[in-house]
């Protein structure tokens, strides 16, 4: 997952997150942050979103699911709770 630089230092290894079906909003699974890249940069993957920012910097974050029974290609959203202040 590409995470905007705004989140730098706010995500930690092992943090949990929810996987939600992007079309229905239904929670599907829970997972955890498996790794964080040591750098930020642009991303090569683009979307059709007219509001997408091309100048933003991103950190690559690898997320791990608790299960592998979701179908490949399913559009999902990873919801990571905001860190405590």
Secondary structure as the mmCIF struct_conf table of DSSP 4:
data_model
#
loop_
_struct_conf.conf_type_id
_struct_conf.id
_struct_conf.beg_label_comp_id
_struct_conf.beg_label_asym_id
_struct_conf.beg_label_seq_id
_struct_conf.end_label_comp_id
_struct_conf.end_label_asym_id
_struct_conf.end_label_seq_id
STRN STRN1 UNK A 2 UNK A 4
HELX_RH_3T_P HELX_RH_3T_P1 UNK A 5 UNK A 7
TURN_TY1_P TURN_TY1_P1 UNK A 8 UNK A 10
TURN_TY1_P TURN_TY1_P2 UNK A 13 UNK A 14
STRN STRN2 UNK A 16 UNK A 21
TURN_TY1_P TURN_TY1_P3 UNK A 22 UNK A 24
STRN STRN3 UNK A 27 UNK A 41
BEND BEND1 UNK A 44 UNK A 44
BEND BEND2 UNK A 48 UNK A 48
TURN_TY1_P TURN_TY1_P4 UNK A 50 UNK A 51
BEND BEND3 UNK A 54 UNK A 55
STRN STRN4 UNK A 58 UNK A 65
BEND BEND4 UNK A 66 UNK A 66
BEND BEND5 UNK A 70 UNK A 70
HELX_LH_PP_P HELX_LH_PP_P1 UNK A 71 UNK A 71
TURN_TY1_P TURN_TY1_P5 UNK A 72 UNK A 73
STRN STRN5 UNK A 76 UNK A 79
HELX_LH_PP_P HELX_LH_PP_P2 UNK A 81 UNK A 84
#
